[in-house]
Amino acid sequence: MAAGLTIILGAGMIFINLKTKVPWVKIPNSNLNLISQEINLPPGSLFCDLGCGDGRVLFFIEKQELKKGQPLKLVGYELAFYPYLRGQFLKFWFASKVELKNKNFLKQDLGAAQGVFIFLVERIMPKVALALQSKLKPGALVISYAFKLPNWRIYKTLETKPSQTYIYLKN
Ligand SMILES: C[S@@+](CC[C@H](N)C(=O)[O-])C[C@H]1O[C@@H](n2cnc3c(N)ncnc32)[C@H](O)[C@@H]1O
């Protein structure tokens, strides 16, 4: 039974990885503090993790924002079912208000988002850059760990490890 479930979830992961060309790799925890300090949005703002894995970045941000007394509306999109499922378990465990959606972020209306976080892979960044250019509103904050958005002007670079983090403000 457990072996069958593992095989089904594993096969599902492989299928989604082939489809999105983006594996589920976690950003090192040690970077999350530095990154979350860059999110200075008004309380109630919508902030999304596009390809959120198990939601760990959003759970961290939620904790930090609650400490500041400035809760944000946090939404994560994740296509692969296993990390999404794990995220739902963590959401329950942390009694979190983060919303996790098993959906393709490229097909979502992101017009209400004041900020997004992305950690994807180099080869899909041109496509993501174009999608964010058309979907985000002017002034929206974009935080990209490890990979640059082609043709976007970097506003700030964070010395996260082992890769840098690039911050943009949508023009
Ligand atoms: C490198 S992981 C990053 C996970 C998480 N943001 C973190 O930093 O720990 C990227 C995730 O994006 C997901 N993904 C890739 N393309 C996607 C899409 N179009 N819609 C939703 N999720 C996507 C992948 O399934 C993968 O789990």
The ligand as a MOL file (V3000), in Angstrom:
LIG
                    3D

  0  0  0     0  0            999 V3000
M  V30 BEGIN CTAB
M  V30 COUNTS 27 29 0 0 0
M  V30 BEGIN ATOM
M  V30 1 C 13.0800 24.9210 -7.5690 0
M  V30 2 S 11.5050 24.5350 -6.8730 0 CHG=1
M  V30 3 C 11.3310 25.8280 -5.6840 0
M  V30 4 C 10.3770 25.5140 -4.5490 0
M  V30 5 C 10.1890 26.6330 -3.5250 0
M  V30 6 N 9.8380 27.8950 -4.1550 0
M  V30 7 C 11.4260 26.8060 -2.6950 0
M  V30 8 O 12.1780 27.7610 -2.9430 0
M  V30 9 O 11.6770 25.9980 -1.7910 0 CHG=-1
M  V30 10 C 10.4460 25.0320 -8.2090 0
M  V30 11 C 9.0450 24.4390 -8.1570 0
M  V30 12 O 8.2520 25.0890 -9.1570 0
M  V30 13 C 7.2750 24.1620 -9.6300 0
M  V30 14 N 6.7920 24.6720 -10.9250 0
M  V30 15 C 7.5120 24.8230 -12.0540 0
M  V30 16 N 6.7690 25.3610 -13.0330 0
M  V30 17 C 5.5200 25.5680 -12.4900 0
M  V30 18 C 4.3130 26.1200 -12.9930 0
M  V30 19 N 4.2200 26.5710 -14.2540 0
M  V30 20 N 3.2570 26.2170 -12.1490 0
M  V30 21 C 3.3330 25.7770 -10.8730 0
M  V30 22 N 4.4630 25.2240 -10.3360 0
M  V30 23 C 5.5440 25.1310 -11.1440 0
M  V30 24 C 8.0510 22.8530 -9.7000 0
M  V30 25 O 7.1640 21.7540 -9.6700 0
M  V30 26 C 8.9610 22.9510 -8.4610 0
M  V30 27 O 8.3980 22.2990 -7.3540 0
M  V30 END ATOM
M  V30 BEGIN BOND
M  V30 1 1 1 2
M  V30 2 1 2 3
M  V30 3 1 2 10
M  V30 4 1 3 4
M  V30 5 1 4 5
M  V30 6 1 5 6
M  V30 7 1 5 7
M  V30 8 2 7 8
M  V30 9 1 7 9
M  V30 10 1 10 11
M  V30 11 1 11 12
M  V30 12 1 11 26
M  V30 13 1 12 13
M  V30 14 1 13 14
M  V30 15 1 13 24
M  V30 16 1 14 15
M  V30 17 1 14 23
M  V30 18 2 15 16
M  V30 19 1 16 17
M  V30 20 1 17 18
M  V30 21 2 17 23
M  V30 22 1 18 19
M  V30 23 2 18 20
M  V30 24 1 20 21
M  V30 25 2 21 22
M  V30 26 1 22 23
M  V30 27 1 24 25
M  V30 28 1 24 26
M  V30 29 1 26 27
M  V30 END BOND
M  V30 END CTAB
M  END
